[in-house]
């Protein structure tokens, strides 16, 4: 078995499950920071902490957005485990 690169040449193709799980965990962290910004501003009255949380909400959200599109850009996904197949992506 040899690993084949995706169409964009950025590395091996990923499965939809890996793509969605990776994006979902990044979104979860972004939402957690968003909640932290609310707590920082409204509950604790600590604007420094609220600003910190807003900055990291934007960073994690941006990484989730661009990461999802980079993983989708190749247009290919890996076939069943052990098959060595690369299949077209059907969203």
C-alpha positions as CSV (number, residue, x, y, z in Angstrom):
1,X,0.0,0.0,0.0
2,X,1.3,3.4,-0.9
3,X,-0.1,6.7,0.4
4,X,-1.3,8.9,-2.4
5,X,-1.6,12.7,-2.2
6,X,-4.8,14.6,-2.6
7,X,-5.6,16.5,-5.8
8,X,-4.2,19.7,-4.4
9,X,-1.0,17.9,-3.5
10,X,-1.3,18.9,0.1
11,X,-1.1,15.4,1.6
12,X,-3.1,12.2,1.8
13,X,-6.9,12.3,1.4
14,X,-9.0,12.4,4.6
15,X,-12.2,10.7,5.4
16,X,-15.4,12.8,5.9
17,X,-15.5,11.6,9.5
18,X,-12.0,12.9,10.3
19,X,-12.8,16.2,8.5
20,X,-16.1,16.7,10.4
21,X,-14.6,15.6,13.8
22,X,-11.6,17.9,13.4
23,X,-13.8,20.9,12.5
24,X,-16.4,20.1,15.2
25,X,-13.8,20.0,17.9
26,X,-12.4,23.4,16.8
27,X,-15.9,24.8,16.8
28,X,-16.5,23.4,20.3
29,X,-13.4,25.2,21.6
30,X,-14.5,28.5,19.8
31,X,-17.9,28.3,21.4
32,X,-16.2,27.6,24.8
33,X,-14.2,30.8,24.4
34,X,-17.3,32.7,23.3
35,X,-19.0,31.6,26.5
36,X,-15.8,32.7,28.4
37,X,-16.1,36.2,26.8
38,X,-19.7,36.5,28.1
39,X,-18.6,35.4,31.6
40,X,-15.6,37.8,31.5
41,X,-17.7,40.9,30.5
42,X,-21.1,40.2,32.1
43,X,-20.5,38.0,35.1
44,X,-17.0,38.8,36.4
45,X,-16.7,42.3,35.1
46,X,-13.2,41.5,33.9
47,X,-12.8,43.1,30.4
48,X,-9.2,41.9,30.0
49,X,-10.4,38.3,30.3
50,X,-13.3,39.0,28.0
51,X,-11.0,40.5,25.3
52,X,-8.7,37.5,25.6
53,X,-11.6,35.2,25.0
54,X,-12.9,37.2,22.0
55,X,-9.4,37.0,20.4
56,X,-9.2,33.3,20.8
57,X,-12.8,32.8,19.7
58,X,-11.9,34.5,16.4
59,X,-8.7,32.5,16.1
60,X,-10.3,29.1,16.7
61,X,-13.3,29.9,14.5
62,X,-11.0,31.0,11.7
63,X,-8.8,27.9,12.0
64,X,-12.0,25.8,11.9
65,X,-13.3,27.6,8.8
66,X,-10.0,27.5,6.9
67,X,-9.2,24.0,8.0
68,X,-12.5,22.6,6.8
69,X,-12.0,24.3,3.4
70,X,-8.5,23.0,3.1
71,X,-9.6,19.4,3.9
72,X,-12.5,19.8,1.4
73,X,-10.4,21.5,-1.3
74,X,-8.7,18.3,-2.5
75,X,-12.0,16.8,-3.5
76,X,-10.9,13.4,-2.5
77,X,-11.5,11.2,0.5
78,X,-9.9,7.9,1.6
79,X,-11.9,4.7,1.0
80,X,-12.6,2.1,3.6
81,X,-9.8,1.4,6.0
82,X,-7.2,-0.9,4.6
83,X,-8.5,-0.6,1.0
84,X,-5.9,1.9,-0.2
85,X,-8.6,3.5,-2.3
86,X,-9.0,7.2,-3.0
87,X,-12.6,8.2,-3.8
88,X,-14.2,11.4,-5.2
89,X,-15.7,13.6,-2.5
90,X,-19.5,13.7,-2.6
91,X,-20.7,16.3,-0.2
